[in-house]
C-alpha cells in the first residue's frame, strides 16, 4: 500500500502555504481596487454649482459607463448577450415542445394545439430569420477616402480619419464609422446602421409579438397554478398544512411539478421581454416616423432648442413625411412594394447606398 508523501515542515513551506492561501484574496482585492480606480466618479460639488445643467449632471453620473466603453470592456459583452438571446429562445422552444405540447394533448382541447402550433412556428422562424440576418449583415461602412481630387473637400472623421458622409457617426466600441448609425446594439454584437436597421426593427417587432402572444397564451395556466386553487383534482393532489390556516396544493409527481415551474418560467420571461421590447419598439417607431435615428434625435433636439432661442424653426432635412419615412426605413418604394417584404422572409436591400442622401424640407414632427 502506497503511503502519501509527507513534506517536512520548514519555514519555506510555511511561507509558501501562506502565500497560496492569500493568493485568491489578493487577486480579488487587486481586481476590485483596479476597477474602482477606473470607474471612480470625480467628486464634484454639485450642490455648490450655479451653472449646473441636466446634460452636465448626466455626464458625471454616466462617467463610469463612458470609461467602460473607452477601455474596451464592453467588447466582451456582445458575445455574452448573443449567447443569452439564443439560450433563452431555445429554452422557450424546448419547454413548448417537450412540456406544454404533451400536456395540452393529454389534458386540453386539441383544437388549441391546431391553432397555436402554426402561429408559434411562424413567429419563431420570423424571429430567428431577422435575428440571424441582423447578426450576418454588416451595418455599412464608408468607402475609403479619396485624396486624388484636390478641388473636392471631403469630410473626414476626427477619430479614425476616414471618410464621413452625411448621417455617418463613429462608434467607439467598433472603432470605426457607421453609415446612418443608430446605436451600438449589444444583442447583435454590432452597430445598427444603414444595411441592418430593417432586420433589427423586424426582430424587435416579431420578438414583441412572440413574447406578448406567449404571455397571453400562458397566463390562464399561470393564474390557475400560481394564484388560484387548482381546479384539476385528477392532476394535482391537495394536502392540508398543519402549520398554516390555508390549503397548500402540492404537485402530484415530478411531471406536474415540471409543468408548473415551466409555466411560471415562461410567463415571467415572456412578460418581462414583452414590456421591455415594447418600450424599445415604440421608441424606434417614433424615430422612423420622424425620419431620424437615435443619434439624430438628440442632435435635432439640440438644434431645435438653439434655433428656437433665435426665433427660428428647425426642419429635419431627412423627414419625407410619415409614409415616406416608413418606406425608406423598410426599403420599399411606391413601385416595388409587396406585402411579402414585410410579412415574409425578405432579404431586399434598403434604399440608397448610405453615402449620398436626398434631402427634403418638411415640418418637423
C-alpha positions in Angstrom: 0.0 0.0 0.0 1.4 3.3 -1.1 1.9 5.9 1.7 1.3 9.5 1.0 4.4 11.7 0.8 4.7 14.0 3.8 6.6 17.2 3.3 8.9 18.3 6.0 7.6 21.4 7.9 10.0 24.2 7.2 9.9 27.9 7.2 9.9 28.0 3.4 6.9 25.6 3.1 5.1 27.7 5.7 5.6 30.9 3.8 4.6 29.2 0.5 1.4 27.9 2.1 0.6 31.3 3.5 1.1 32.9 0.0 -1.1 30.2 -1.6 -3.9 30.8 0.9 -3.7 34.6 0.4 -3.4 34.4 -3.4 -7.1 34.3 -4.3 -8.0 37.1 -1.9 -5.1 39.2 -3.0 -6.1 38.8 -6.6 -9.7 39.7 -5.9 -8.6 42.7 -3.9 -6.3 43.9 -6.6 -9.0 43.5 -9.2 -11.6 45.3 -7.1 -9.1 48.1 -6.5 -8.3 48.4 -10.2 -11.9 48.6 -11.2 -12.7 51.2 -8.5 -9.9 53.4 -9.7 -11.1 53.0 -13.3 -14.8 53.6 -12.6 -14.5 56.1 -9.7 -16.6 59.2 -10.3 -14.9 62.5 -9.7 -16.1 64.2 -6.5 -17.7 67.4 -7.9 -19.6 69.7 -5.5 -22.8 69.6 -7.5 -24.8 71.5 -4.9 -22.5 74.5 -4.9 -22.6 74.9 -8.7 -24.9 77.5 -10.1 -24.2 76.7 -13.8 -25.2 73.0 -13.4 -27.3 71.7 -16.3 -29.0 68.4 -16.8 -26.6 67.3 -19.5 -23.6 68.1 -17.3 -25.1 66.1 -14.4 -25.8 63.1 -16.7 -22.3 63.2 -18.0 -21.0 62.9 -14.4 -23.4 60.1 -13.5 -22.7 58.2 -16.7 -18.9 58.7 -16.5 -18.3 55.0 -15.4 -20.1 53.8 -18.5 -18.1 56.0 -20.7 -14.9 54.7 -19.1 -16.0 51.2 -19.7 -16.6 52.0 -23.4 -13.3 53.8 -23.7 -11.3 50.9 -22.1 -13.0 48.4 -24.4 -14.6 46.4 -21.6 -18.0 46.3 -23.5 -16.4 44.5 -26.4 -16.7 41.3 -24.4 -20.3 41.9 -23.5 -21.7 41.4 -27.1 -20.9 37.7 -27.4 -22.4 37.1 -24.0 -25.6 38.9 -25.0 -25.9 36.9 -28.3 -25.5 33.6 -26.4 -28.1 34.7 -23.9 -30.7 35.5 -26.6 -30.1 32.1 -28.2 -30.2 30.2 -24.9 -33.4 31.9 -23.7 -35.2 31.5 -27.0 -34.2 27.8 -27.3 -35.3 27.2 -23.7 -38.8 28.5 -24.5 -39.0 26.3 -27.6 -37.8 23.3 -25.7 -40.4 23.8 -23.0 -43.2 24.3 -25.6 -42.3 21.1 -27.4 -41.3 18.8 -24.5 -43.6 20.0 -21.7 -46.5 22.1 -23.0 -47.4 20.2 -26.2 -47.8 16.8 -24.4 -49.7 18.4 -21.6 -52.1 20.1 -24.0 -52.6 16.9 -26.0 -53.4 15.0 -22.8 -55.5 17.5 -20.7 -56.6 20.2 -23.1 -58.6 20.6 -26.3 -56.7 19.5 -29.4 -58.1 22.5 -31.3 -55.9 24.8 -29.2 -52.9 22.9 -30.4 -54.1 23.2 -34.0 -54.4 26.9 -33.6 -51.2 27.7 -31.5 -48.7 25.5 -33.3 -48.8 27.2 -36.7 -48.8 30.7 -35.1 -45.9 29.8 -32.8 -43.9 28.3 -35.7 -44.3 31.4 -37.8 -43.3 33.7 -35.0 -40.3 31.5 -34.1 -39.0 31.4 -37.7 -39.6 35.1 -38.2 -37.7 36.0 -35.0 -34.8 33.6 -35.9 -34.6 34.8 -39.5 -34.4 38.5 -38.7 -32.0 37.9 -35.8 -29.6 35.8 -37.9 -29.8 38.3 -40.7 -29.1 41.1 -38.2 -26.0 39.2 -37.0 -24.8 38.4 -40.5 -25.4 41.8 -42.2 -22.8 44.5 -41.7 -24.3 47.9 -40.8 -22.5 49.6 -43.6 -19.1 51.3 -43.6 -18.0 54.4 -45.6 -15.8 53.9 -48.6 -12.1 54.7 -48.4 -11.3 58.4 -48.5 -10.2 59.7 -51.9 -7.3 62.1 -51.8 -6.7 62.4 -55.6 -9.1 65.2 -56.2 -7.7 68.5 -54.9 -10.8 70.5 -55.7 -13.3 68.4 -53.8 -13.3 68.7 -50.0 -14.5 65.5 -48.2 -15.5 65.5 -44.6 -13.2 63.2 -42.5 -13.8 61.7 -39.1 -11.7 63.2 -36.4 -11.2 59.8 -34.6 -10.5 57.3 -37.4 -9.5 59.8 -40.2 -11.9 58.1 -42.6 -14.5 59.4 -44.9 -17.6 60.6 -43.0 -20.6 61.0 -45.3 -23.9 62.6 -44.0 -25.7 60.7 -41.2 -22.5 58.8 -40.5 -21.1 58.6 -37.0 -18.1 57.0 -35.3 -18.7 54.0 -33.0 -16.3 53.9 -30.1 -16.9 50.2 -29.5 -16.5 49.1 -33.1 -13.8 51.8 -33.5 -14.9 52.8 -37.0 -17.6 54.9 -38.7 -21.0 53.5 -39.4 -23.3 54.6 -42.2 -26.6 56.1 -40.8 -25.6 54.8 -37.4 -28.5 54.4 -34.9 -26.7 52.9 -31.9 -24.5 50.0 -30.9 -26.7 47.0 -30.1 -25.1 44.5 -27.6 -27.8 42.0 -28.5 -26.5 41.9 -32.1 -22.8 42.5 -31.0 -22.7 45.1 -33.8 -23.9 48.5 -34.7 -27.4 49.2 -36.1 -26.8 51.0 -39.4 -28.0 51.5 -42.9 -28.0 47.9 -44.1 -29.2 46.0 -41.0 -31.6 48.5 -39.5 -34.6 46.8 -41.1 -33.6 43.4 -39.7 -33.1 44.9 -36.2 -36.6 46.6 -36.3 -38.3 43.4 -37.7 -36.5 41.3 -35.0 -37.9 43.6 -32.3 -41.4 43.6 -33.9 -41.6 39.8 -34.1 -40.0 39.4 -30.7 -42.6 41.6 -29.1 -45.4 39.8 -30.9 -44.0 36.4 -29.9 -43.4 37.3 -26.2 -46.8 39.0 -25.9 -48.6 36.1 -27.6 -46.8 33.6 -25.3 -47.6 35.7 -22.2 -51.3 35.8 -23.1 -51.3 32.2 -24.0 -49.7 31.1 -20.7 -51.5 33.5 -18.4 -54.6 31.3 -17.8 -52.3 28.4 -16.8 -50.1 30.7 -14.7 -53.2 32.2 -12.9 -54.6 28.7 -12.2 -51.3 27.3 -10.9 -49.9 30.3 -9.0 -52.8 32.5 -7.8 -56.0 30.4 -7.5 -56.6 26.9 -6.2 -56.1 24.1 -8.6 -59.3 23.0 -10.4 -58.0 19.7 -11.6 -58.1 17.2 -8.8 -57.1 14.4 -11.2 -53.9 16.3 -12.0 -52.9 17.8 -8.7 -53.4 16.5 -5.2 -54.4 18.5 -2.1 -52.6 18.4 1.2 -53.6 20.2 4.5 -50.7 22.0 6.0 -51.0 21.9 9.8 -48.7 24.9 10.3 -50.9 27.2 8.3 -54.5 28.0 8.2 -54.9 27.7 4.4 -54.7 24.9 2.0 -51.5 24.1 0.2 -51.6 22.5 -3.2 -48.6 20.3 -4.0 -47.6 18.7 -7.4 -48.6 15.1 -7.5 -45.5 13.9 -9.3 -42.3 15.3 -11.0 -44.1 15.7 -14.3 -46.7 18.0 -12.8 -44.0 19.9 -10.9 -42.1 20.4 -14.1 -45.2 21.7 -15.8 -45.9 24.2 -13.0 -42.4 25.5 -13.0 -42.3 25.7 -16.8 -45.5 27.8 -16.9 -44.2 30.2 -14.3 -40.8 30.5 -16.1 -42.4 31.2 -19.5 -44.9 33.7 -18.1 -42.3 35.7 -16.2 -39.8 35.6 -19.1 -42.3 36.5 -21.8 -43.9 39.2 -19.6 -40.6 40.9 -18.9 -39.5 40.6 -22.6 -42.8 41.9 -23.9 -42.7 45.0 -21.7 -39.0 45.9 -22.3 -39.1 45.2 -26.1 -42.4 47.2 -26.4 -40.7 50.3 -24.9 -37.8 49.9 -27.2 -40.0 49.2 -30.2 -42.2 52.3 -29.5 -39.0 54.5 -29.3 -37.9 53.3 -32.8 -41.4 53.6 -34.2 -41.2 57.3 -33.2 -37.8 57.7 -34.7 -38.8 56.1 -38.0 -42.0 58.2 -38.2 -39.9 61.3 -37.8 -37.2 60.2 -40.3 -34.3 60.2 -37.8 -32.0 57.8 -35.9 -31.3 57.7 -32.1 -28.2 59.9 -32.5 -30.0 62.3 -34.9 -32.9 62.6 -32.4 -30.6 64.1 -29.8 -28.9 66.3 -32.4 -32.2 67.6 -33.8 -33.5 68.3 -30.3 -30.5 70.5 -29.5 -30.7 72.2 -32.9 -34.4 72.8 -32.4 -33.8 74.5 -29.0 -30.9 76.5 -30.3 -32.8 77.9 -33.3 -35.9 78.4 -31.2 -33.9 80.7 -28.9 -33.1 82.7 -32.1 -36.7 82.8 -33.1 -36.2 80.3 -36.0 -37.5 76.9 -36.7 -35.6 73.8 -37.4 -36.6 71.4 -40.2 -35.3 67.8 -40.4 -33.8 67.6 -43.9 -34.4 63.8 -43.9 -38.0 63.9 -43.0 -40.1 62.8 -46.0 -43.4 62.6 -44.2 -44.9 59.7 -42.2 -45.4 57.2 -45.1 -42.2 58.3 -46.9 -40.1 57.7 -43.8 -41.5 54.2 -43.3 -41.0 53.3 -46.9 -37.4 54.4 -46.6 -36.9 52.5 -43.3 -38.4 49.3 -44.7 -36.6 49.5 -48.0 -39.8 49.7 -50.2 -40.9 52.4 -52.6 -44.1 53.0 -54.5 -43.2 50.7 -57.3 -41.7 47.6 -55.7 -43.8 47.4 -52.5 -45.0 43.9 -51.8 -46.6 42.6 -48.6 -44.2 39.7 -48.7 -41.4 42.2 -48.0 -43.0 42.8 -44.6 -44.7 39.5 -43.7 -42.3 37.0 -45.1 -38.6 36.4 -45.1 -37.2 39.0 -47.4 -33.5 40.0 -47.9 -34.1 43.0 -50.1 -31.6 45.9 -49.8 -32.5 49.3 -48.3 -33.0 52.4 -50.5 -29.7 54.1 -51.5 -26.1 53.3 -50.7 -25.9 55.1 -47.3 -23.3 57.6 -48.6 -25.5 60.0 -50.6 -28.8 61.1 -49.2 -31.7 63.0 -50.7 -33.0 65.8 -48.6 -36.5 67.2 -48.3 -37.7 70.1 -46.2 -40.8 69.1 -44.2 -42.3 70.4 -41.0 -40.6 68.6 -38.2 -42.8 66.2 -36.3 
